[in-house]
Amino acid sequence: MPDLLDNPLGTTLEESMLGGFGGFPDRLYLIGVGGDKYAANNASLPDGQSIDGLATFPDPDEATTYMSLLAGLSGEVVSKTFEEAREITLSKPRLSCMFLFRDARIVDIHWVR
């Protein structure tokens, strides 16, 4: 069985998926929480390292579902290109990647640092 990556929603990723970016669509949806701030997530790598990433979604419904699962998270679903989302991630020193969520699970990671 492959090593898995856990996130706070109980989602897991196979280690072989780490470092990929092929599953990201050209248009992404983010949760804007005010100003230039967007929803992010924290996940743990198989080695125990904790990583922070921008939460991205393939469609607005996925973003809305994500908000409903996390108590206290609310915001405006905004549409961005992949490159715009990548630039947002790069502008936030604490974030090391973008997480792509589908069905409230991380399905891909795009590393920026």
N, C-alpha and C positions, 0 to 999 in steps of 0.2 A: 504494500500500500504506500502511495507517495506521501511525503511530508505535507502537512496542511498549514494554512495561514488562517488564524481566527481573527474576527473583528467583533466589536461590541454587540452586533446584532446576531451573533452566533453563526455568522456566515464563514465558510471556509474556502480557501483557494488552494489548488494543488501547486506545489512548489514550481512545477514546470511552467506555470502561467506567469510567474514573476518575471518582470522585465519586458513583457510584451506590450505592444500598442496596436496590434493589427485589428483588434475587435472594436476600436473606437470609431463611431460614425463621424462624418464631417461636421455635423451639427450636434451640439450637446446642450443639455439643459442643466442649469445650476440653480441653487436656492440662494437668492440674494436676501441677506438678513439686515441690510441697511448700510448706506454709504458704499464703500468699496469692499464690503465683507460678504463672504459666501460660506455656506455650510462646508465643513471639512469632517473628516473621520480619522480615527486612530485605529491602527491594526498592529498585531504582533506577528513578527516573522517567526519561522520555525526555530531560529536560534535564540528567540526571546527578545530580540531588538524590537523596539516600538517605533512605528513610522506614522507620520501625519500626511494626509493627502486630501486634495480637493475632491469633494463628492460630485460626480458628474453622472448624468442619466441620459439614455437614448431618446426619451420622449417625456413630455410634461406629466403624463400619468404616473410614470415611475418616480418622478420627483415628489409628486403629491403623496404617493403611497409611502415613500421614505419618511416624509414629514409626519404622517399619521402614526408611524411606528415609534417615533422618538418623542417622548413627552417633552413639551416645552420648546420644540423646534417649530418655528413658523417663519414664513418669509414669502417672497415673491419668486415664482418660477420664471427664470429668464433664459432666453436662447442665446447661445454663443457658438461661434465656429470652434473647431478643435484648436486652431492656432490662438484664438482669443482666450480660451480656457487655459491653454498652456502658458500664455503670457501672464495671466492672473496668478497661476501657480508659481511661476518664476518670481513674481513680484512679492511673494510672501515667503520670507526667509525660513520660516518654520516648516513649510511644506516641502516634502521631498518628491512627491508624485501626485498623479491624478488617479483616483479610483473610478472605475466604471461600474455602476450598479445596475443589475437587472433582477427583477423579482426579489428586491431587498437583499441581494447578495452581491459581493464584489466579484465580478467576472473577469476583469482585466485591470492591469496597472500600467501606467505610463510614467516612467521615471524622468525627472527633470534635474535631479542632483544625485 
